[in-house]
Amino acid sequence: MIQRQKMGKEKKRKTLSQEFTLLTVVTSVGTLFLLGVVLISVFSFLFLQNAKEDMQYVLDSTNEQIQSHIQFISDGAVSIRHNPLLEAFLKNESYDQENGEKQLGYMMELFSAGNLAEQTPFVESVHLFNKVGKELDRRYYPLTVLAAKEEKEICQHILTEFYEENCRYQSYIRNGKWYLCFTIYDESMNNVGICMVQIEREAIKEIFSAVEGYQDWGWEIKGNDEILFSDGRKIEGDNLVYSSADGEFDIQISSVVGKENLYVVLRPTLFAFLFILLLALVLAAALAFVSGYRLSKPLKKVRESMHEFGEEQFDIRMDDFQIQEFHDISVVFNEMADKIQHLILEVYEKELTATRLQVKYLQAQITPHFQFNILSMLSLKAKLAGNEELYQCLRAFSELVRGKIFRKKEIMIPVAEELELVEFYLYLQNSRFQDKITYEIICPEEKVKENLIPRLLIEPLVENAVSHGLEPKQGSGKVQVILYEQNKRLHIIVEDDGVGFEEEDMETVREKEGHTHTGLENTKRLLYILYGENHTWKVTGKKGEGTTVEIVIPSERRADDVERDGSR
C-alpha cells in the first residue's frame, strides 16, 4: 500500500505508445519538413530562373514587335522610291492622282496583315509630299470631311516644322497621335520628297498588352531622345526585369516588369506545394500513430498481465501474440507464473504440514498453563520454606521458558525485554556453576533499551558464549553484554574470556562440531532476512583469551517512543 502511494506521488510518465508515436512523428515530420524545405528552395530557385527568363522573353518579343513594325515603315519607304508611278509624282511629272494613292497604299502595305497589331492597324494613314508641295494620301479607315480637313491642317503644320528643322526624320505627337516624318531619297541620295505616317497609339497598347498583363510593369517609346508614349511605372530602379531595343528612325523601345511579379507567379505553385507537404505531414503523423498503437497494444496487454500478477492473481496467464518477441515474453511469463504458483502451493502445503505436526506435538505435551502453574507452585513452596535461592531459580527458569518458547508471534521486542531473558539465563547458569560464571550488562543510556530488536537476538549469543567459551574453561569466567547507540545505529557486543578460538580454525570447528554453533548461524540468517546488507556481523577471538561477537543494526523504536525522544 505504501509502495503504491509512493508510486502515485511520482510524476506522470509517458507511455510507450506516446513516446513511440512522438519519436516517429518528430522523425517523419522533421524529415519531410527538411525535404520539403530543400525541394521548395530548389524548385523556387529553378522556377524563378525560368520565370525570369520567360518574363525577359515576353519583354524582348514585345519590343521586337514594335521594332518590326517600325522596320515595316522603313521598308515601305524603300518601296515608294522604286515605284515608277510614285517616282513620277515625286519628280512632279504627269501622274494619275487616284491611281497614285492606291499605289501608295500598296507600297506601304497599309492593308496587309503585317500592318495589324492584333485588331488595330499600326499605321493608320500615310501622306507623300513632293518638292512642290503636292500630296498623295491613303488611310486605313475613311474619315469624315471635317476630320479629313483637321488632319490635313495638322499634316501641313508638321510639314512646315519638318522643313524648318531640315533633318532626315522626326517624330511628332499631335492630338494623342504619333506622326513620323522622314525624307525620301532617290538612287543618287537626292531629296525628292517627304513621307509622313500616322501611327495608332491603340495598336502600340495592343502590342504591349503582354507586358501589361503583369502586376508591376512599364513601357515607353522615345524618338530623338524625347518620350513619345509611355504607360505604367517609370523605367528606373534596380528591382526590375528590363528590355530595350533600337529601331529605325532613332526610335528606342523600352519595357520593364518588377521582379515582384516573379513571386506573384510563384505564389500559387508554392501554395499548392505547401498544401501537398502539409497533407503528407498529416498522413505521416497518422501512420506514426497507427504504428505506435499496433506496437504498444501487445505491450499494454503484457503490462496488464504483470500488474494483475503483482496483485497476487497467480492464475493469470498471457495470451499468445503474432509477433515473435512478444510470443517469447508470453511463453516465459506463463512458465514463470506456473513455477511460482507451484512453489507457493508447495511452501503453503509444507507450512501447513509443519503447523499440524507442531500442534500434534504440543498436544502431546503438558499444556503451557499446566507447566507454569506447576512452576509457580514450586517457587511458592520454596518461598514459604525460606529457600530464596531456589525461589529465584524457579522464577528465572519460568520467565526464560515463557520468553523463549511461548512468545513466538512477536518478532521485534524492546531491548529491555531481551535483556531480562539474558539476565534470567545468566542467573540460572551462575547458580548452576556455583558462581564460576559471572556476568555484567552495560547499557549507559536508558533510551537504548527502548530500541526494537529481533526477539532472541542477544540471548543465543550469550548462551553460545557460556556453552563454548566458559564451560570448557578451567576456572571462573565472565560474560559482558555491552549496548550503545551511535549515528542512529545500535551496537551490540557480547564478549567472554573463555577458551576462544583461532580464526583460521573456524571452518574446521564448524565441520567437527556441526550443531554447536547453530545459535550463531541462526542469528546470522535472521539478521540477513530482516536487514539484508544493512547490518554488520563480526566475530573475533583468540585461543585462550576469549571471543567477541559484535552486531551493528539500524536504530528502531516504536512511534510513540520516537515522538517522546523528539520532545525531550
C-alpha positions as a printed Julia matrix, in Angstrom:
568×3 Matrix{Float64}:
   0.0     0.0      0.0
   2.82    2.39     0.95
   4.66    1.46    -2.25
   1.59    2.32    -4.33
   1.24    5.69    -2.59
   4.9     6.44    -3.36
   4.35    5.44    -6.96
   1.27    7.65    -7.1
   3.33   10.67    -5.95
   5.85   10.24    -8.75
   5.5    12.42   -11.8
   3.35   11.09   -14.59
   5.43    9.26   -17.16
   4.8     8.84   -20.86
   3.52    5.57   -22.17
   5.47    3.63   -24.77
   2.75    4.37   -27.31
   3.06    8.1    -26.67
   6.85    8.03   -26.78
   6.99    5.88   -29.93
   4.34    8.0    -31.64
   6.13   11.21   -30.65
   9.51    9.97   -31.87
   8.04    8.65   -35.12
   6.08   11.84   -35.74
   9.1    14.04   -34.97
  11.36   11.9    -37.17
   8.98   11.58   -40.12
   7.63   15.12   -39.91
  11.12   16.53   -39.42
  12.44   14.55   -42.37
   9.52   15.54   -44.58
   9.84   19.15   -43.46
  13.55   19.3    -44.25
  12.95   17.55   -47.55
  10.12   19.96   -48.3
  12.32   22.97   -47.48
  15.07   21.65   -49.75
  12.63   20.86   -52.57
  10.89   24.22   -52.21
  14.24   26.02   -52.22
  15.48   24.16   -55.3
  12.12   24.43   -57.02
  11.84   28.16   -56.21
  15.35   28.83   -57.48
  14.75   26.96   -60.74
  11.25   28.37   -61.11
  12.41   31.93   -60.53
  15.19   31.47   -63.05
  12.75   30.12   -65.64
  10.13   32.71   -64.76
  12.69   35.47   -65.12
  13.73   34.07   -68.5
  10.07   33.88   -69.55
   9.49   37.48   -68.48
  12.62   38.56   -70.29
  11.39   36.73   -73.38
   8.0    38.48   -73.2
   9.68   41.89   -72.94
  12.14   41.17   -75.73
   9.48   39.78   -78.08
   7.19   42.78   -77.4
   9.98   45.21   -78.18
  10.84   43.23   -81.3
   7.22   43.51   -82.48
   7.35   47.31   -82.19
  10.72   47.27   -83.85
   9.44   45.07   -86.7
   6.54   47.49   -87.33
   8.99   50.4    -87.43
  11.08   48.37   -89.87
   7.86   47.76   -91.82
   7.59   51.55   -92.3
  11.22   51.81   -93.38
  10.75   49.02   -95.93
   7.69   50.84   -97.26
   9.77   53.97   -97.82
  12.19   51.98   -99.98
   9.26   50.54  -101.98
   7.93   54.06  -102.62
  11.23   55.11  -104.1
  11.23   52.25  -106.61
   7.61   52.59  -107.74
   7.54   54.28  -111.24
   4.2    56.0   -110.71
   5.17   57.37  -107.31
   8.6    58.28  -108.66
   6.86   60.38  -111.36
   4.79   62.06  -108.63
   7.91   62.89  -106.65
   9.54   64.4   -109.77
   6.32   66.37  -110.42
   5.8    64.7   -113.76
   2.41   63.7   -115.15
   0.6    61.14  -112.88
  -2.85   59.87  -112.04
  -3.93   61.09  -108.53
  -6.33   58.24  -107.77
  -4.03   55.55  -109.08
  -1.1    57.14  -107.26
  -2.9    56.99  -103.9
  -3.72   53.32  -104.5
  -0.09   52.65  -105.31
   0.92   54.47  -102.12
  -1.29   52.14  -100.08
   0.18   49.1   -101.82
   3.79   50.19  -101.3
   3.23   50.82   -97.59
   1.26   47.55   -97.35
  -1.28   49.55   -95.45
  -3.99   46.87   -95.69
  -1.77   43.81   -95.19
  -1.77   41.56   -92.13
   1.72   42.8    -91.32
   0.27   46.21   -90.53
  -2.06   44.85   -87.84
  -1.01   44.74   -84.21
  -3.85   42.45   -83.16
  -7.02   44.04   -84.42
  -5.83   47.63   -84.84
  -3.59   48.8    -87.75
  -0.17   50.02   -86.69
  -0.01   52.65   -89.49
  -3.43   54.33   -89.73
  -2.59   56.71   -92.62
   0.3    57.64   -94.92
   0.98   61.0    -96.69
   3.51   61.58   -99.5
   4.64   65.11  -100.45
   6.8    66.08  -103.46
   9.14   69.03  -103.7
   6.41   71.39  -104.9
   4.06   70.59  -102.0
   1.65   68.28  -103.8
   0.27   65.39  -101.69
  -0.83   61.82  -102.08
  -2.5    60.19   -99.01
  -4.04   56.88   -98.11
  -5.95   55.91   -94.96
  -6.86   52.6    -93.33
 -10.19   53.98   -92.16
 -12.19   56.54   -94.16
 -12.66   59.93   -92.46
 -15.43   62.43   -92.42
 -14.91   65.63   -94.31
 -14.33   67.58   -91.12
 -11.89   65.03   -89.69
 -10.04   64.88   -93.03
  -9.78   68.68   -93.05
  -8.39   68.73   -89.44
  -5.87   66.06   -90.3
  -4.78   67.92   -93.43
  -4.14   71.05   -91.35
  -2.09   69.03   -88.81
  -0.04   67.48   -91.59
   0.68   70.91   -93.12
   1.9    72.27   -89.77
   4.09   69.24   -89.22
   5.45   69.52   -92.76
   6.35   73.17   -92.19
   8.17   72.3    -88.94
   9.99   69.46   -90.63
  11.24   71.73   -93.44
  12.4    74.27   -90.89
  14.3    71.65   -88.87
  15.92   70.33   -92.08
  16.54   66.78   -90.72
  16.17   63.3    -92.17
  13.36   62.18   -89.88
  11.43   63.39   -86.91
   8.56   62.28   -84.65
   5.63   64.48   -83.63
   2.74   63.95   -81.21
  -0.42   65.74   -82.2
  -3.85   65.13   -80.6
  -2.51   61.96   -78.95
  -1.34   60.59   -82.32
   2.15   59.82   -83.44
   3.28   61.29   -86.77
   6.58   60.08   -88.15
   8.12   62.24   -90.93
  11.09   61.12   -92.98
  12.8    62.22   -96.21
  12.54   60.21   -99.47
  15.77   59.95  -101.45
  16.38   58.77  -104.98
  19.15   56.39  -106.0
  21.62   59.3   -106.05
  20.6    60.13  -102.48
  18.94   63.39  -103.57
  15.98   64.66  -101.56
  12.9    64.05  -103.71
  10.07   64.28  -101.19
   8.73   63.73   -97.7
   6.66   60.82   -96.34
   4.53   61.16   -93.23
   2.86   58.19   -91.48
   0.36   58.32   -88.65
   0.96   55.51   -86.07
  -2.03   54.46   -83.98
  -1.49   54.57   -80.21
  -4.08   51.82   -79.61
  -2.03   49.48   -81.8
   1.01   50.14   -79.61
  -1.03   49.4    -76.46
  -2.24   46.14   -78.0
   1.36   45.1    -78.65
   2.34   45.97   -75.07
  -0.71   44.15   -73.65
   1.54   41.13   -72.92
   3.67   43.36   -70.68
   0.63   44.97   -69.09
  -0.57   41.51   -68.05
   1.85   41.64   -65.09
   1.02   43.46   -61.86
   4.03   45.76   -61.91
   5.05   46.93   -65.41
   6.02   49.88   -67.56
   6.96   50.76   -71.14
   7.95   53.77   -73.18
   8.83   54.77   -76.75
  11.36   57.51   -77.4
  12.12   59.39   -80.56
  15.02   61.82   -80.81
  15.58   61.33   -77.03
  12.06   62.5    -76.26
   9.34   60.28   -74.79
   6.62   59.82   -77.36
   4.44   57.3    -75.49
   4.68   55.71   -72.06
   2.47   53.86   -69.61
   2.77   52.07   -66.28
   5.65   52.64   -63.89
   8.76   54.67   -64.58
  11.61   52.75   -66.1
  14.13   53.16   -63.3
  15.39   51.3    -60.24
  17.25   48.04   -59.73
  14.47   45.61   -58.82
  13.41   45.24   -62.48
  13.5    42.88   -65.42
  14.48   45.27   -68.24
  14.47   45.1    -72.04
  15.22   47.73   -74.72
  15.59   47.85   -78.5
  16.68   50.46   -81.04
  14.69   50.66   -84.25
  14.79   52.69   -87.42
  14.4    56.48   -87.28
  16.2    56.54   -83.86
  13.17   55.02   -82.22
  14.02   53.49   -78.8
  11.63   50.95   -77.26
  11.95   50.03   -73.55
   9.84   47.86   -71.26
  10.19   46.69   -67.67
   8.49   44.32   -65.26
   9.04   44.42   -61.48
  10.74   41.39   -60.01
   7.89   41.12   -57.53
   5.95   39.55   -60.38
   8.24   36.54   -60.11
   6.86   35.84   -56.64
   3.3    36.59   -57.75
   3.67   33.9    -60.39
   5.39   31.58   -57.93
   2.87   32.02   -55.09
   0.07   29.75   -56.39
   2.58   26.99   -57.12
   4.1    27.36   -53.65
   0.66   27.21   -52.04
  -0.12   24.02   -53.92
   3.26   22.57   -52.95
   2.8    23.54   -49.29
  -0.68   22.01   -49.28
   0.75   18.74   -50.6
   3.54   18.9    -47.99
   1.04   19.55   -45.19
  -1.09   16.67   -46.38
   2.0    14.43   -46.4
   2.85   15.54   -42.85
  -0.68   14.75   -41.65
  -0.56   11.33   -43.3
   2.89   10.67   -41.77
   1.57   11.62   -38.32
  -1.47    9.38   -38.78
   0.69    6.46   -39.89
   3.01    7.04   -36.9
   0.03    6.98   -34.55
  -1.3     3.76   -36.07
   2.16    2.16   -35.93
   2.58    3.21   -32.3
  -0.81    1.8    -31.4
  -0.1    -1.53   -33.11
   3.28   -1.81   -31.37
   2.08   -0.73   -27.93
  -1.12   -2.83   -27.88
   0.73   -6.11   -27.09
   2.91   -4.26   -24.55
  -0.22   -2.91   -22.89
  -1.53   -6.45   -22.54
   1.84   -7.56   -21.12
   1.76   -4.7    -18.58
  -1.82   -5.51   -17.56
  -0.95   -9.18   -17.08
   2.1    -8.33   -14.97
   0.09   -5.84   -12.93
  -2.61   -8.42   -12.22
   0.08  -10.94   -11.32
   1.54   -8.36    -8.93
  -1.9    -8.13    -7.33
  -1.4   -11.79    -6.35
  -3.63  -13.17    -9.09
  -1.26  -16.06    -9.63
  -3.6   -17.83   -12.03
  -3.29  -15.06   -14.64
  -1.69  -16.07   -17.96
  -0.7   -14.09   -21.04
  -2.32  -14.63   -24.4
  -0.23  -15.64   -27.37
   0.99  -12.94   -29.78
   1.76  -12.97   -33.5
   5.0   -11.01   -33.04
   7.87  -13.34   -32.17
   9.38  -11.22   -29.38
   6.05  -10.81   -27.61
   5.35  -14.51   -28.12
   8.64  -15.3    -26.33
   7.71  -12.94   -23.48
   4.3   -14.59   -23.06
   5.86  -18.08   -23.03
   8.48  -17.1    -20.42
   5.9   -15.26   -18.29
   3.48  -18.18   -18.33
   6.26  -20.62   -17.41
   7.39  -18.34   -14.57
   3.8   -17.97   -13.33
   3.36  -21.75   -13.34
   6.56  -22.23   -11.34
   5.67  -19.51    -8.83
   2.19  -20.89    -8.36
   3.65  -24.37    -7.89
   6.2   -23.08    -5.36
   3.55  -21.14    -3.46
   1.36  -24.21    -3.23
   4.35  -26.34    -2.23
   5.5   -23.92     0.5
   1.95  -23.49     1.74
   1.48  -27.23     1.99
   4.81  -27.6      3.81
   3.95  -24.86     6.28
   0.51  -26.36     6.8
   2.05  -29.77     7.39
   4.63  -28.34     9.81
   1.93  -26.48    11.7
  -0.15  -29.59    12.03
   2.84  -31.57    13.29
   3.68  -28.83    15.76
   0.11  -28.78    17.04
   0.16  -32.53    17.44
   3.48  -32.3     19.25
   2.23  -29.62    21.62
  -0.94  -31.55    22.2
   1.17  -34.48    23.25
   2.95  -32.37    25.88
   1.74  -30.85    29.06
  -0.16  -27.68    28.32
   1.76  -24.42    28.9
  -0.66  -23.3     31.54
  -0.15  -26.52    33.45
   3.65  -26.09    33.24
   3.54  -22.52    34.53
   1.09  -23.5     37.29
   3.48  -26.26    38.48
   6.5   -23.88    38.33
   4.53  -21.23    40.23
   3.53  -23.8     42.87
   7.15  -25.0     43.29
   8.51  -21.44    43.51
   5.8   -20.57    46.07
   6.7   -23.6     48.22
  10.38  -22.64    48.03
   9.48  -19.14    49.12
   7.37  -20.44    52.04
  10.15  -22.82    53.03
  12.54  -19.87    53.16
  14.72  -21.13    50.28
  15.2   -17.78    48.49
  17.82  -19.12    46.09
  15.54  -21.94    44.87
  12.7   -19.47    44.56
  14.79  -17.14    42.35
  15.96  -20.05    40.2
  12.44  -21.34    39.59
  11.19  -17.85    38.81
  14.06  -17.16    36.38
  13.52  -20.51    34.65
   9.79  -19.84    34.36
  10.33  -16.42    32.72
  13.06  -17.76    30.45
  10.83  -20.55    29.16
   7.95  -18.14    28.72
  10.15  -15.71    26.73
  11.86  -18.32    24.55
   9.01  -20.65    23.72
   5.62  -19.06    24.23
   6.13  -15.65    22.57
   6.81  -16.85    19.06
   4.34  -14.46    17.44
   6.45  -11.47    18.44
   9.32  -10.75    16.03
  10.56   -7.38    17.33
  10.71   -6.66    21.06
  12.35   -3.87    23.1
  15.99   -4.3     24.17
  14.87   -4.15    27.81
  12.76   -7.31    27.43
  15.57   -9.13    25.65
  17.98   -8.17    28.42
  15.57   -9.64    31.01
  15.82  -13.02    29.23
  19.62  -12.66    29.2
  19.65  -11.94    32.92
  17.36  -14.91    33.65
  19.67  -17.2     31.65
  22.88  -15.88    33.23
  21.36  -16.07    36.72
  20.47  -19.72    36.2
  23.94  -20.53    34.8
  25.58  -18.67    37.67
  23.55  -20.69    40.16
  24.32  -23.9     38.3
  28.11  -23.43    38.29
  28.38  -22.16    41.87
  29.49  -18.63    40.96
  32.07  -19.89    38.48
  30.37  -17.74    35.84
  29.98  -14.03    36.43
  28.32  -11.56    34.09
  27.85   -7.84    33.5
  25.32   -5.98    31.34
  26.5    -2.48    30.37
  23.93   -0.09    28.85
  24.88    3.53    29.71
  21.75    5.14    28.21
  18.25    4.15    29.17
  16.85    5.17    25.79
  18.93    2.42    24.17
  16.69   -0.09    25.97
  13.71    1.33    24.02
  15.17    0.18    20.68
  13.38   -2.68    18.96
  15.46   -5.73    18.09
  14.61   -9.22    16.85
  13.42  -11.48    19.68
  16.17  -13.83    20.93
  18.95  -11.84    19.21
  21.23  -11.42    22.25
  20.26  -14.45    24.38
  21.59  -17.07    21.86
  24.89  -15.14    21.69
  25.2   -15.22    25.49
  24.23  -18.89    25.51
  26.9   -19.58    22.89
  29.49  -17.67    24.95
  28.69  -19.74    28.07
  28.46  -23.1     26.29
  31.53  -22.78    24.04
  33.61  -20.24    25.88
  33.24  -20.57    29.64
  32.09  -24.16    30.3
  35.23  -25.75    28.72
  37.46  -23.29    30.63
  39.34  -24.3     33.75
  38.42  -21.83    36.48
  35.99  -18.94    36.53
  34.92  -16.83    33.6
  32.97  -13.71    32.76
  30.46  -12.67    30.12
  29.89   -9.0     29.21
  26.96   -7.61    27.23
  27.55   -4.06    26.04
  24.98   -1.91    24.2
  25.31    1.67    22.92
  23.88    3.84    20.14
  25.99    5.83    17.67
  24.99    7.63    14.44
  21.48    6.14    14.59
  22.86    2.62    14.69
  22.67    0.18    17.61
  25.88   -1.61    18.61
  25.51   -4.94    20.46
  28.67   -6.61    21.8
  28.82   -9.98    23.59
  32.29  -10.95    24.8
  33.7   -13.63    27.07
  37.12  -14.5     28.43
  36.7   -18.22    27.71
  38.79  -20.66    25.71
  38.48  -18.65    22.48
  39.49  -19.92    19.01
  41.83  -19.25    16.15
  40.12  -17.66    13.16
  41.8   -19.98    10.65
  40.39  -22.97    12.57
  36.85  -21.65    12.5
  35.71  -23.65     9.46
  37.26  -26.82    10.9
  35.47  -26.25    14.19
  32.18  -25.83    12.35
  32.66  -29.03    10.41
  33.58  -31.05    13.53
  31.05  -29.62    16.0
  28.21  -29.21    13.5
  25.3   -28.25    15.71
  27.34  -26.47    18.39
  27.28  -23.15    16.59
  23.69  -23.4     15.44
  22.75  -20.35    17.54
  25.28  -18.16    15.75
  24.29  -19.4     12.29
  20.58  -18.92    13.01
  21.24  -15.41    14.31
  23.23  -14.55    11.19
  20.44  -15.86     8.98
  17.82  -13.91    10.94
  19.78  -10.66    10.6
  20.17  -11.12     6.84
  16.44  -11.81     6.41
  15.43   -8.71     8.41
  18.13   -6.21     7.4
  19.73   -7.55     4.22
  23.09   -5.85     3.72
  22.18   -3.05     6.14
  23.82   -4.68     9.17
  27.26   -5.67    10.44
  28.21   -9.1     11.85
  31.68   -9.57    13.25
  33.16  -12.45    15.29
  36.72  -12.14    16.63
  38.66  -14.23    19.07
  41.98  -15.66    20.11
  42.7   -19.01    21.58
  42.99  -18.81    25.38
  41.78  -15.2     25.52
  38.09  -15.37    24.64
  35.61  -14.48    21.9
  33.82  -11.27    20.91
  30.68  -11.05    18.77
  29.66   -7.59    17.57
  26.4    -6.76    15.8
  25.5    -3.34    14.34
  21.91   -2.77    13.18
  19.78    0.35    12.44
  18.2     2.01    15.46
  14.47    1.41    15.51
  11.81    2.35    18.05
   8.09    2.44    18.29
   6.36    5.59    17.01
   5.4     6.81    20.48
   8.97    6.34    21.73
  10.38    8.33    18.84
   7.95   11.17    19.44
   8.85   11.13    23.11
  12.58   11.37    22.32
  11.96   14.22    19.93
  10.11   16.21    22.58
  12.87   15.95    25.11
